[in-house]
Amino acid sequence: MIIEQTPNEIIFRFPKDMNLDDLQDMADLFEYKELSKKAKTSQKDVDDLVKSIKKGRWNRTKQQLNE
């Protein structure tokens, strides 16, 4: 692997036999980090949203089981 820095970008070079799924996972991580650094959401906001989603999903599941 070779990492090269130019004035405008950073270039990663991998051997041709590198696992593409692994590279996609890395690309997804880099994209997430790039997008999330611009976010102004607190961890508490994220936790509250996840809790709300899970609660809504559980309520829908209970309704489906009772039908």
For each residue, the residues with C-beta under 8 A, 3 or more apart:
1: 12 13 14 15
2: 12 13
3: 10 11 12 13
4: 10 11 13
5: 9 10 11
6: 9 10 11
7:
8:
9: 5 6
10: 3 4 5 6
11: 3 4 5 6
12: 1 2 3
13: 1 2 3 4
14: 1 18 23
15: 1 18
16:
17:
18: 14 15 22 23
19: 22 23
20: 23 24
21: 24 25
22: 18 19 25 26
23: 14 18 19 20 26 27
24: 20 21 27 28
25: 21 22 28 29
26: 22 23 29 30
27: 23 24 30 31
28: 24 25 31 32
29: 25 26 32 33
30: 26 27 33 34
31: 27 28 34 35
32: 28 29 35 36
33: 29 30 36 37
34: 30 31 37 38
35: 31 32 38 39
36: 32 33 39
37: 33 34
38: 34 35
39: 35 36
40:
41: 45 46
42: 45 46
43: 46 47
44: 47 48
45: 41 42 48 49
46: 41 42 43 49 50
47: 43 44 50 51
48: 44 45 51 52
49: 45 46 52 53
50: 46 47 53 54
51: 47 48 54 55
52: 48 49 55 56
53: 49 50 56 57
54: 50 51 57 58
55: 51 52 58 59
56: 52 53 59 60
57: 53 54 60 61
58: 54 55 61 62
59: 55 56 62 63
60: 56 57 63 64
61: 57 58 64 65
62: 58 59 65 66
63: 59 60 66 67
64: 60 61 67
65: 61 62
66: 62 63
67: 63 64
